[in-house]
Amino acid sequence: MHAKPLEQANALEQAASAFVELRPRLFGIAYRMLGSVMEAEDILQEVWLRWQNTDRSTVENPSAFLALVTTRLAINVAQSARSRREAYVGPWLPEPVDTSMDPTLGAERGEALELAFLLLLERLTPTERAAYVLREAFVYPYQQIADILQLSPVNARQLVSRARKRLTAERHEPIDKIEHRRLLSAFIDAAQTGNIATLEDLLATDVVSSSDGGGVRGAARFPLLGIERVTKFLAAYAPRFWPGATMRWVEVNGRAGVLVPRNRTDVTLLTIEASPQGIHHVMWIVNPAKLGAFARSRGR
């Protein structure tokens, strides 16, 4: 009499178990595709609903099925994200995530995770982005990438190759985590005192300073370009920003960053992109929604 409800409960429990096991990988795919914690979480909610409503007895490989659904949903969201990015108030930076507990964020490799690299991924088409992420971060075979993207294996391989060449051409030469933290620490010391000479030594000639506030009061609406403009801004900003501020070191997308809380509602997350040539990008995140997403990722 109660066999059918019991069978249904067991089946749902098995479905939930499979989903929970694969969730870090699915989140890693969606997050790299979109650069947004909130959008990735929304996609996973939709994937879970679809998984519940699927005839799972016909699914031979749950991992492949869930990766397919996640990637296709992420492509759809990425295609509509461009207009949202264009309407965004001020510079847009990816939502940061704490990677201290999961250095590769569910991937077999840590590829395509740093904030600056996620910005580069935005320059690819959503399909190119998906192909690159699946191959380089998660090491999916080309046949499976082809199945997910509804392409031939040859076209999937060409898509990954094209994306890889473009990203390699535009990416600055990376440095290791120790050197990255050393540069960030030296930058903070110089910025706190407004030491222009030291800042000029630390910054690369093409340096950019971006403040992502999403329209919040006080955040710069345009990026600052070049050593002279960035150093002048930092020197002028120092007396207002640093006095009384406390700093907490955190791990942001596999790299060092600092949280600078001044009160309950005024918090900044600061990190940099750097190469052997110096600091190329100073990233200030003050958007409360993105800081909230980062806090939730730390709790997770």
Backbone as numpy.savetxt, mean C-alpha at the origin, in Angstrom:
# Nx Ny Nz CAx CAy CAz Cx Cy Cz
-33.82 -35.92 11.12 -34.65 -34.71 11.12 -33.78 -33.45 11.12
-32.68 -33.50 11.90 -31.81 -32.33 11.99 -30.56 -32.47 11.14
-30.53 -33.49 10.30 -29.30 -33.77 9.54 -28.97 -32.65 8.57
-30.00 -32.15 7.85 -29.71 -31.14 6.83 -29.18 -29.84 7.42
-29.83 -29.25 8.46 -29.26 -28.05 9.07 -27.84 -28.27 9.59
-27.60 -29.47 10.12 -26.27 -29.78 10.64 -25.25 -29.84 9.51
-25.65 -30.44 8.39 -24.76 -30.51 7.23 -24.47 -29.10 6.70
-25.49 -28.27 6.68 -25.31 -26.89 6.21 -24.36 -26.12 7.12
-24.51 -26.32 8.42 -23.65 -25.65 9.39 -22.20 -26.11 9.23
-22.02 -27.41 9.03 -20.67 -27.94 8.84 -20.03 -27.41 7.55
-20.87 -27.35 6.49 -20.37 -26.85 5.21 -19.95 -25.38 5.32
-20.77 -24.59 6.05 -20.44 -23.18 6.22 -19.18 -23.02 7.08
-19.04 -23.88 8.06 -17.86 -23.83 8.91 -16.59 -24.15 8.09
-16.70 -25.13 7.18 -15.57 -25.47 6.32 -15.25 -24.32 5.36
-16.31 -23.68 4.85 -16.12 -22.54 3.95 -15.42 -21.40 4.68
-15.86 -21.14 5.92 -15.26 -20.07 6.71 -13.80 -20.38 7.02
-13.52 -21.63 7.33 -12.15 -22.04 7.65 -11.23 -21.83 6.45
-11.70 -22.21 5.26 -10.90 -22.03 4.04 -10.67 -20.55 3.77
-11.71 -19.74 3.97 -11.60 -18.31 3.70 -10.63 -17.64 4.67
-10.75 -17.98 5.96 -9.88 -17.37 6.97 -8.42 -17.72 6.71
-8.18 -18.95 6.31 -6.81 -19.38 6.03 -6.21 -18.59 4.87
-7.03 -18.30 3.86 -6.54 -17.62 2.66 -6.66 -16.10 2.75
-7.30 -15.59 3.79 -7.60 -14.16 3.89 -6.35 -13.27 3.79
-5.25 -13.58 4.47 -4.06 -12.70 4.34 -3.58 -12.56 2.91
-3.60 -13.67 2.16 -3.18 -13.62 0.76 -4.16 -12.80 -0.07
-5.45 -13.02 0.13 -6.46 -12.29 -0.63 -6.38 -10.79 -0.34
-6.20 -10.45 0.94 -6.05 -9.04 1.31 -4.80 -8.46 0.65
-3.72 -9.23 0.64 -2.47 -8.77 0.04 -2.62 -8.47 -1.44
-3.40 -9.30 -2.15 -3.65 -9.05 -3.58 -4.44 -7.76 -3.75
-5.57 -7.65 -3.04 -6.45 -6.49 -3.20 -5.76 -5.21 -2.77
-5.00 -5.26 -1.68 -4.33 -4.05 -1.19 -3.28 -3.56 -2.18
-2.48 -4.46 -2.72 -1.47 -4.05 -3.70 -2.12 -3.49 -4.96
-3.25 -4.04 -5.33 -3.95 -3.58 -6.53 -4.49 -2.16 -6.35
-4.91 -1.82 -5.12 -5.67 -0.60 -4.91 -4.97 0.44 -4.05
-3.95 0.03 -3.27 -3.29 0.96 -2.38 -4.22 1.50 -1.31
-5.25 0.74 -0.98 -6.25 1.19 -0.01 -6.66 0.04 0.90
-6.46 0.23 2.19 -6.88 -0.78 3.17 -8.39 -0.93 3.14
-9.09 0.21 3.15 -10.55 0.16 3.23 -11.16 -0.50 1.98
-10.65 -0.16 0.81 -11.18 -0.78 -0.41 -10.86 -2.27 -0.45
-9.67 -2.66 0.03 -9.32 -4.08 0.08 -10.23 -4.83 1.04
-10.52 -4.22 2.19 -11.42 -4.87 3.15 -12.83 -5.00 2.59
-13.28 -3.97 1.85 -14.61 -4.04 1.22 -14.66 -5.19 0.21
-13.59 -5.35 -0.55 -13.55 -6.43 -1.53 -13.61 -7.78 -0.84
-12.88 -7.94 0.25 -12.90 -9.23 0.95 -14.27 -9.54 1.53
-15.00 -8.51 1.94 -16.39 -8.72 2.40 -17.23 -9.28 1.26
-17.05 -8.71 0.07 -17.81 -9.17 -1.10 -17.38 -10.58 -1.50
-16.09 -10.88 -1.43 -15.60 -12.23 -1.76 -16.20 -13.25 -0.80
-16.27 -12.91 0.48 -16.85 -13.83 1.47 -18.32 -14.09 1.17
-19.07 -13.05 0.82 -20.48 -13.23 0.49 -20.64 -14.14 -0.73
-19.81 -13.92 -1.73 -19.90 -14.74 -2.94 -19.49 -16.19 -2.64
-18.50 -16.35 -1.79 -18.05 -17.70 -1.41 -19.15 -18.44 -0.66
-19.87 -17.73 0.21 -20.99 -18.35 0.93 -22.08 -18.81 -0.04
-22.31 -18.02 -1.08 -23.42 -18.30 -1.99 -23.03 -19.14 -3.20
-21.78 -19.61 -3.22 -21.31 -20.45 -4.32 -21.60 -21.91 -4.02
-21.90 -22.67 -5.05 -22.00 -24.13 -4.90 -20.57 -24.67 -4.77
-20.11 -24.75 -3.53 -18.71 -25.07 -3.29 -18.34 -26.52 -3.64
-19.35 -27.35 -3.82 -19.08 -28.74 -4.21 -18.50 -28.80 -5.63
-18.69 -27.73 -6.41 -18.17 -27.70 -7.78 -16.79 -27.05 -7.87
-16.31 -26.53 -6.75 -15.02 -25.83 -6.74 -13.92 -26.80 -6.35
-13.07 -27.12 -7.32 -12.00 -28.08 -7.06 -10.85 -27.46 -6.27
-10.59 -26.17 -6.50 -9.46 -25.50 -5.86 -9.94 -24.19 -5.25
-10.32 -24.21 -3.96 -10.82 -22.98 -3.32 -9.83 -21.82 -3.39
-8.55 -22.11 -3.24 -7.54 -21.05 -3.28 -7.55 -20.33 -4.62
-7.59 -21.10 -5.71 -7.61 -20.52 -7.05 -8.90 -19.74 -7.29
-10.02 -20.30 -6.83 -11.32 -19.65 -7.03 -11.37 -18.31 -6.30
-10.93 -18.29 -5.03 -10.99 -17.06 -4.24 -10.01 -16.01 -4.77
-8.85 -16.44 -5.25 -7.90 -15.50 -5.85 -8.49 -14.88 -7.11
-9.17 -15.70 -7.91 -9.80 -15.22 -9.14 -10.85 -14.16 -8.82
-11.75 -14.46 -7.87 -12.81 -13.52 -7.53 -12.23 -12.22 -6.98
-11.24 -12.35 -6.09 -10.61 -11.17 -5.48 -9.97 -10.29 -6.54
-9.22 -10.89 -7.45 -8.51 -10.12 -8.47 -9.47 -9.42 -9.41
-10.49 -10.13 -9.84 -11.44 -9.51 -10.78 -12.21 -8.36 -10.12
-12.58 -8.53 -8.86 -13.24 -7.43 -8.15 -12.29 -6.24 -8.00
-11.03 -6.54 -7.71 -10.05 -5.47 -7.55 -9.82 -4.71 -8.85
-9.82 -5.42 -9.97 -9.68 -4.77 -11.28 -10.87 -3.82 -11.51
-12.06 -4.27 -11.18 -13.25 -3.43 -11.35 -13.15 -2.15 -10.52
-12.72 -2.31 -9.26 -12.59 -1.14 -8.39 -11.49 -0.23 -8.89
-10.37 -0.80 -9.34 -9.25 0.00 -9.84 -9.65 0.82 -11.07
-10.51 0.25 -11.89 -10.94 0.96 -13.10 -11.77 2.20 -12.77
-12.49 2.14 -11.65 -13.30 3.30 -11.25 -12.55 4.22 -10.29
-11.38 3.77 -9.82 -10.64 4.56 -8.83 -9.98 5.79 -9.42
-9.66 5.74 -10.72 -8.94 6.86 -11.33 -9.70 8.17 -11.17
-11.01 8.15 -11.39 -11.79 9.39 -11.25 -11.82 9.84 -9.79
-11.85 8.88 -8.85 -11.83 9.25 -7.43 -10.48 9.87 -7.06
-9.40 9.35 -7.63 -8.07 9.92 -7.37 -8.01 11.36 -7.90
-8.58 11.58 -9.07 -8.54 12.92 -9.67 -9.36 13.92 -8.86
-10.41 13.45 -8.19 -11.25 14.34 -7.38 -10.71 14.50 -5.96
-9.67 13.76 -5.62 -9.10 13.79 -4.27 -8.50 15.17 -4.02
-8.70 15.71 -2.83 -8.18 17.03 -2.49 -6.73 16.91 -2.03
-5.81 17.51 -2.80 -4.40 17.44 -2.46 -3.75 16.16 -2.98
-2.46 15.96 -2.69 -1.75 14.75 -3.14 -2.37 13.49 -2.54
-2.43 12.45 -3.36 -2.93 11.15 -2.90 -1.74 10.22 -2.66
-1.70 9.62 -1.47 -0.73 8.59 -1.16 -1.48 7.32 -0.78
-0.89 6.15 -1.01 -1.57 4.91 -0.61 -1.81 4.88 0.90
-2.84 4.16 1.30 -3.09 3.98 2.73 -1.99 3.10 3.32
-1.35 3.55 4.38 -0.26 2.76 4.97 -0.80 1.57 5.77
0.01 0.52 5.83 -0.32 -0.63 6.68 0.89 -0.99 7.54
0.61 -1.48 8.73 1.66 -1.95 9.63 2.03 -3.37 9.20
3.30 -3.58 8.87 3.75 -4.90 8.41 4.66 -5.58 9.42
4.66 -5.10 10.67 5.58 -5.67 11.65 5.27 -7.13 11.96
4.00 -7.52 11.87 3.63 -8.91 12.15 3.64 -9.78 10.89
3.50 -9.16 9.73 3.49 -9.89 8.46 4.31 -9.09 7.45
5.64 -9.29 7.45 6.52 -8.44 6.63 6.21 -8.45 5.14
5.61 -9.51 4.64 5.29 -9.56 3.21 3.79 -9.42 2.94
3.02 -9.22 3.98 1.57 -9.02 3.88 0.90 -10.12 3.05
1.10 -11.34 3.49 0.41 -12.48 2.89 1.02 -13.00 1.62
2.11 -12.38 1.15 2.70 -12.78 -0.12 3.88 -13.72 0.09
4.28 -14.38 -0.98 5.49 -15.20 -0.92 6.73 -14.32 -0.97
6.59 -13.13 -1.55 7.66 -12.13 -1.57 7.09 -10.81 -1.07
7.96 -9.93 -0.64 7.50 -8.62 -0.19 7.32 -7.62 -1.33
7.35 -8.10 -2.55 7.30 -7.23 -3.73 6.03 -6.37 -3.77
6.20 -5.16 -4.31 5.06 -4.25 -4.55 4.34 -3.88 -3.27
5.09 -3.55 -2.23 4.47 -3.24 -0.95 4.84 -1.86 -0.42
6.04 -1.37 -0.72 6.44 -0.05 -0.24 5.51 1.02 -0.82
5.27 2.07 -0.04 4.34 3.12 -0.47 4.73 3.72 -1.81
6.03 3.99 -1.98 6.48 4.59 -3.25 6.25 3.65 -4.42
6.40 2.34 -4.18 6.19 1.38 -5.26 4.70 1.25 -5.59
3.85 1.32 -4.57 2.40 1.31 -4.82 1.99 2.51 -5.67
2.67 3.64 -5.47 2.40 4.81 -6.31 2.77 4.54 -7.76
3.89 3.84 -7.96 4.28 3.48 -9.33 3.26 2.53 -9.96
2.76 1.59 -9.17 1.77 0.64 -9.71 0.54 1.37 -10.25
0.21 2.53 -9.66 -0.95 3.30 -10.10 -0.81 3.75 -11.56
0.42 3.78 -12.07 0.63 4.22 -13.45 0.35 3.11 -14.46
0.23 1.89 -13.98 -0.10 0.76 -14.86 -1.61 0.67 -15.03
-2.03 -0.01 -16.07 -3.46 -0.31 -16.19 -3.84 -1.32 -15.10
-5.11 -1.38 -14.71 -5.50 -2.36 -13.69 -5.12 -3.80 -14.04
-5.23 -4.16 -15.33 -4.89 -5.53 -15.73 -3.39 -5.77 -15.63
-2.58 -4.78 -16.05 -1.13 -4.90 -15.91 -0.75 -5.03 -14.43
-1.40 -4.23 -13.62 -1.14 -4.25 -12.18 -1.43 -5.63 -11.60
-2.58 -6.18 -11.98 -2.97 -7.50 -11.48 -1.96 -8.55 -11.89
-1.58 -8.55 -13.16 -0.63 -9.54 -13.66 0.69 -9.45 -12.92
1.18 -8.22 -12.73 2.47 -8.02 -12.05 2.38 -8.49 -10.60
1.34 -8.09 -9.89 1.20 -8.45 -8.47 1.10 -9.97 -8.30
0.27 -10.61 -9.11 0.10 -12.06 -8.99 1.40 -12.81 -9.24
2.17 -12.31 -10.20 3.41 -13.01 -10.54 4.55 -12.67 -9.59
4.79 -11.38 -9.37 5.99 -10.95 -8.65 5.84 -11.06 -7.13
4.65 -10.84 -6.60 4.48 -10.93 -5.14 4.02 -12.31 -4.70
3.19 -12.95 -5.52 2.57 -14.20 -5.09 3.01 -15.42 -5.90
3.85 -15.20 -6.90 4.47 -16.27 -7.68 3.43 -17.22 -8.28
2.32 -16.67 -8.78 1.35 -17.51 -9.46 1.92 -17.94 -10.81
1.64 -19.18 -11.23 2.08 -19.61 -12.56 1.34 -18.84 -13.64
1.97 -18.70 -14.78 1.37 -17.90 -15.87 0.03 -18.46 -16.32
-0.12 -19.77 -16.27 -1.40 -20.36 -16.68 -2.53 -19.88 -15.77
-2.27 -19.84 -14.47 -3.31 -19.39 -13.54 -3.58 -17.90 -13.69
-2.53 -17.11 -13.92 -2.73 -15.67 -14.17 -3.58 -15.48 -15.43
-3.31 -16.29 -16.44 -4.08 -16.22 -17.68 -5.55 -16.55 -17.42
-5.81 -17.58 -16.61 -7.19 -17.95 -16.28 -7.91 -16.82 -15.54
-7.21 -16.20 -14.59 -7.81 -15.13 -13.81 -8.14 -13.92 -14.68
-7.21 -13.59 -15.57 -7.37 -12.38 -16.40 -8.05 -12.65 -17.73
-8.39 -13.92 -17.97 -9.06 -14.33 -19.21 -8.21 -13.97 -20.43
-6.94 -14.38 -20.35 -5.99 -14.17 -21.43 -5.34 -15.50 -21.78
-4.54 -15.52 -22.83 -3.71 -16.68 -23.11 -2.47 -16.60 -22.22
-1.83 -17.73 -21.91 -0.59 -17.69 -21.12 0.49 -16.82 -21.75
0.56 -16.82 -23.08 1.55 -15.97 -23.77 1.28 -14.50 -23.48
0.01 -14.09 -23.56 -0.35 -12.70 -23.30 -0.13 -12.33 -21.84
-0.39 -13.28 -20.95 -0.15 -13.03 -19.52 1.33 -12.79 -19.27
2.17 -13.59 -19.90 3.62 -13.44 -19.74 4.08 -12.09 -20.30
3.54 -11.68 -21.44 3.89 -10.40 -22.05 3.46 -9.23 -21.16
2.29 -9.39 -20.54 1.76 -8.35 -19.66 2.68 -8.14 -18.45
3.12 -9.23 -17.86 4.02 -9.15 -16.71 5.35 -8.54 -17.13
5.87 -8.96 -18.27 7.15 -8.46 -18.75 7.09 -6.96 -19.02
6.00 -6.51 -19.64 5.84 -5.09 -19.95 5.76 -4.27 -18.66
4.98 -4.77 -17.69 4.85 -4.06 -16.42 6.18 -4.01 -15.69
6.90 -5.12 -15.69 8.19 -5.18 -14.99 9.19 -4.19 -15.59
9.25 -4.12 -16.91 10.18 -3.20 -17.57 9.84 -1.75 -17.26
8.57 -1.43 -17.27 8.16 -0.05 -17.01 8.48 0.35 -15.56
8.19 -0.55 -14.63 8.44 -0.25 -13.22 9.94 -0.15 -12.93
10.72 -1.04 -13.54 12.17 -1.01 -13.33 12.76 0.30 -13.85
12.25 0.77 -14.97 12.76 2.00 -15.57 12.45 3.22 -14.71
11.33 3.18 -13.98 10.89 4.35 -13.22 11.25 4.28 -11.74
11.67 3.12 -11.28 11.93 2.94 -9.85 13.35 3.40 -9.50
13.48 4.07 -8.35 14.80 4.42 -7.86 15.49 3.18 -7.29
16.81 3.17 -7.36 17.57 2.04 -6.83 17.28 1.88 -5.35
16.81 0.72 -4.91 16.42 0.56 -3.51 17.63 0.48 -2.57
17.36 0.80 -1.30 18.36 0.63 -0.25 17.79 -0.32 0.79
18.65 -0.87 1.67 18.15 -1.82 2.65 17.45 -1.09 3.81
16.79 -1.87 4.65 15.97 -1.29 5.73 16.81 -0.51 6.72
18.04 -0.97 6.99 18.89 -0.29 7.97 19.28 1.10 7.47
19.67 1.18 6.21 20.04 2.47 5.64 18.83 3.39 5.52
17.68 2.83 5.20 16.45 3.61 5.11 16.13 4.25 6.46
16.21 3.47 7.53 15.91 4.01 8.86 16.96 5.06 9.26
18.23 4.83 8.92 19.28 5.80 9.23 18.99 7.14 8.55
18.61 7.08 7.28 18.31 8.31 6.55 17.09 9.02 7.13
16.07 8.26 7.47 14.86 8.88 8.04 15.19 9.53 9.39
15.99 8.85 10.20 16.38 9.40 11.50 17.18 10.68 11.33
18.12 10.68 10.38 18.93 11.88 10.13 18.05 13.01 9.60
17.08 12.66 8.74 16.16 13.65 8.20 15.35 14.30 9.33
14.82 13.49 10.24 14.01 14.01 11.35 14.85 14.93 12.23
16.09 14.53 12.54 16.97 15.37 13.36 17.19 16.73 12.72
17.43 16.71 11.40 17.68 17.97 10.69 16.41 18.80 10.55
15.30 18.13 10.33 14.02 18.85 10.16 13.59 19.51 11.46
13.85 18.84 12.58 13.44 19.40 13.87 14.14 20.72 14.18
15.38 20.84 13.72 16.16 22.06 14.00 16.16 23.02 12.81
15.57 22.60 11.71 15.57 23.45 10.52 16.95 23.61 9.94
17.78 22.56 10.06 19.18 22.60 9.59 19.21 22.42 8.07
19.24 23.54 7.37 19.13 23.51 5.91 20.32 22.82 5.27
21.52 23.07 5.77 22.72 22.46 5.16 22.66 20.94 5.23
22.26 20.40 6.38 22.16 18.94 6.52 21.04 18.39 5.65
19.93 19.09 5.60 18.81 18.65 4.76 19.23 18.60 3.29
19.96 19.62 2.85 20.40 19.64 1.45 21.31 18.45 1.14
22.10 18.03 2.12 22.97 16.86 1.92 22.16 15.57 1.85
21.04 15.52 2.57 20.24 14.29 2.64 19.30 14.12 1.45
18.86 15.23 0.86 17.83 15.17 -0.18 18.43 14.97 -1.57
17.76 14.14 -2.37 18.14 13.97 -3.78 17.66 15.19 -4.57
18.27 15.42 -5.72 17.94 16.62 -6.50 16.48 16.64 -6.96
15.88 15.45 -7.15 14.49 15.39 -7.62 13.51 15.20 -6.48
13.88 15.56 -5.26 13.04 15.30 -4.09 11.66 15.94 -4.21
10.67 15.22 -3.69 9.29 15.68 -3.63 8.80 15.53 -2.20
8.07 16.50 -1.71 7.42 16.40 -0.40 5.91 16.43 -0.63
5.22 15.36 -0.20 3.76 15.25 -0.41 3.06 15.13 0.93
2.03 15.95 1.12 1.21 15.87 2.33 -0.18 15.40 1.95
-0.53 14.19 2.38 -1.84 13.61 2.08 -2.78 13.89 3.25
-3.63 14.90 3.03 -4.60 15.24 4.07 -6.03 15.00 3.66
-6.24 14.74 2.36 -7.61 14.50 1.89 -8.54 15.66 2.15
-7.98 16.88 2.23 -8.82 18.06 2.44 -8.83 18.57 3.87
-8.13 17.89 4.79 -8.13 18.37 6.17 -7.37 19.69 6.25
-7.76 20.50 7.21 -7.17 21.82 7.36 -5.67 21.74 7.66
-4.90 22.59 7.00 -3.48 22.66 7.32 -2.60 21.80 6.43
-3.17 20.87 5.68 -2.36 20.01 4.81 -2.11 20.72 3.48
-0.88 20.63 3.00 -0.54 21.27 1.72 -1.36 20.67 0.59
-1.87 21.51 -0.28 -2.73 21.05 -1.38 -1.92 20.60 -2.60
-0.62 20.97 -2.64 0.21 20.61 -3.79 1.54 20.07 -3.30
2.13 19.10 -4.03 3.45 18.62 -3.64 4.51 19.70 -3.86
5.55 19.66 -3.05 6.69 20.57 -3.20 7.79 19.84 -3.95
8.39 20.50 -4.94 9.37 19.86 -5.81 10.73 20.55 -5.69
11.79 19.75 -5.55 13.15 20.27 -5.57 13.70 20.60 -4.19
15.02 20.55 -4.09 15.69 20.73 -2.80 15.38 22.09 -2.18
15.44 23.15 -2.97 15.26 24.50 -2.41 13.88 24.68 -1.80
12.85 24.28 -2.52 11.49 24.47 -2.01 11.22 23.58 -0.80
11.72 22.32 -0.84 11.47 21.40 0.27 12.20 21.86 1.52
13.47 22.27 1.40 14.21 22.71 2.58 13.62 23.99 3.18
13.20 24.92 2.33 12.58 26.15 2.85 11.30 25.82 3.61
10.51 24.91 3.06 9.27 24.50 3.73 9.59 23.88 5.09
10.56 22.96 5.12 10.90 22.27 6.36 11.42 23.24 7.42
12.25 24.19 6.99 12.80 25.17 7.94 11.69 26.07 8.50
10.74 26.46 7.64 9.64 27.31 8.10 8.65 26.54 8.96
8.53 25.26 8.68 7.54 24.40 9.35 8.02 23.97 10.74
9.34 23.87 10.92 9.92 23.29 12.14 9.41 23.93 13.43
9.40 25.27 13.55 8.99 25.86 14.83 7.53 25.59 15.20
6.69 25.33 14.18 5.27 25.09 14.44 4.95 23.61 14.64
5.74 22.74 14.01 5.37 21.32 14.00 6.03 20.50 15.10
7.33 20.68 15.32 8.07 19.76 16.16 8.02 20.02 17.66
8.02 21.29 18.12 8.02 21.50 19.58 6.83 20.83 20.27
7.13 20.05 21.29 6.08 19.36 22.04 5.60 18.07 21.42
6.10 17.76 20.22 5.66 16.52 19.54 6.44 15.33 20.09
5.75 14.22 20.22 6.40 12.96 20.60 6.40 12.06 19.38
7.39 11.18 19.30 7.51 10.32 18.12 7.50 8.86 18.53
6.86 8.04 17.69 6.87 6.59 17.91 7.26 5.92 16.60
8.33 5.15 16.63 8.76 4.43 15.42 7.80 3.30 15.13
7.45 3.15 13.86 6.55 2.08 13.41 7.10 1.49 12.13
6.55 0.36 11.73 6.90 -0.22 10.42 5.76 0.04 9.46
6.07 0.72 8.37 5.06 1.14 7.39 5.39 0.47 6.06
4.55 -0.47 5.66 4.73 -1.13 4.36 6.16 -1.66 4.19
6.67 -2.28 5.24 7.97 -2.91 5.18 9.14 -1.98 5.41
8.88 -0.69 5.68 9.94 0.28 5.91 9.67 1.08 7.19
10.71 1.75 7.68 10.56 2.53 8.90 9.71 3.78 8.66
8.97 4.14 9.68 8.20 5.38 9.67 8.05 5.86 11.10
7.55 7.07 11.27 7.29 7.58 12.62 5.89 8.15 12.69
5.22 7.85 13.78 3.95 8.49 14.12 4.28 9.68 15.00
3.75 10.84 14.65 4.00 12.05 15.43 2.66 12.57 15.96
2.23 12.08 17.13 0.97 12.58 17.70 1.21 13.85 18.51
0.37 14.86 18.27 0.47 16.11 19.03 -0.69 16.23 20.01
-1.82 15.69 19.63 -2.96 15.55 20.53 -3.84 14.46 19.94
-5.01 14.25 20.47 -5.83 13.12 20.02 -6.28 13.24 18.57
-6.39 14.43 18.08 -6.95 14.60 16.73 -5.91 15.08 15.72
-4.70 15.32 16.15 -3.68 15.88 15.26 -2.48 14.92 15.22
-2.50 13.99 14.28 -1.46 12.97 14.18 -0.90 12.97 12.75
0.40 12.79 12.64 1.06 12.70 11.34 1.85 11.40 11.27
1.77 10.72 10.13 2.63 9.57 9.86 3.63 10.00 8.80
4.90 9.87 9.14 5.97 10.34 8.26 6.85 9.17 7.83
7.12 9.08 6.53 8.09 8.11 6.02 8.72 8.69 4.76
9.70 7.98 4.23 10.43 8.48 3.06 10.65 7.37 2.05
10.91 7.77 0.82 11.48 6.88 -0.19 12.90 7.37 -0.45
13.86 6.46 -0.45 15.26 6.87 -0.62 16.03 5.86 -1.45
17.14 6.31 -1.98 18.06 5.49 -2.77 19.48 5.88 -2.35
20.51 5.28 -2.95 21.88 5.73 -2.64 22.12 7.21 -2.96
21.28 7.81 -3.78 21.42 9.23 -4.13 20.80 10.15 -3.08
20.07 9.58 -2.11 19.45 10.39 -1.07 17.94 10.17 -1.00
17.26 11.10 -0.36 15.81 11.00 -0.15 15.09 11.60 -1.36
14.26 10.79 -1.99 13.53 11.23 -3.19 12.11 11.71 -2.86
11.51 11.14 -1.84 10.11 11.46 -1.56 9.90 11.49 -0.05
9.44 12.62 0.44 9.05 12.75 1.84 7.53 12.67 1.88
7.01 11.69 2.61 5.56 11.44 2.61 4.98 11.71 4.00
4.06 12.68 4.05 3.37 13.05 5.29 1.91 12.63 5.13
1.45 11.74 5.96 0.04 11.30 5.90 -0.68 11.84 7.12
-1.66 12.72 6.87 -2.43 13.32 7.95 -3.93 13.08 7.79
-4.32 12.43 6.71 -5.73 12.10 6.48 -6.22 11.19 7.61
-7.19 11.63 8.41 -7.64 10.83 9.56 -8.13 9.43 9.18
-8.77 9.32 8.00 -9.27 8.00 7.58 -8.11 7.04 7.33
-7.04 7.53 6.73 -5.89 6.67 6.45 -5.12 6.33 7.72
-5.05 7.30 8.63 -4.40 7.03 9.92 -5.22 6.02 10.72
-6.54 6.11 10.60 -7.40 5.13 11.28 -7.22 3.74 10.71
-7.09 3.65 9.39 -6.86 2.36 8.75 -5.52 1.78 9.18
-4.51 2.64 9.32 -3.19 2.18 9.79 -3.29 1.66 11.22
-4.03 2.37 12.07 -4.20 1.93 13.45 -4.90 0.57 13.51
-5.89 0.37 12.64 -6.60 -0.93 12.62 -5.66 -2.02 12.13
-4.80 -1.70 11.17 -3.86 -2.71 10.67 -2.87 -3.10 11.77
-2.53 -2.16 12.63 -1.63 -2.47 13.75 -2.34 -3.41 14.73
-3.63 -3.18 14.93 -4.38 -4.05 15.83 -4.55 -5.44 15.27
-4.67 -5.53 13.91 -4.87 -6.84 13.29 -3.63 -7.70 13.41
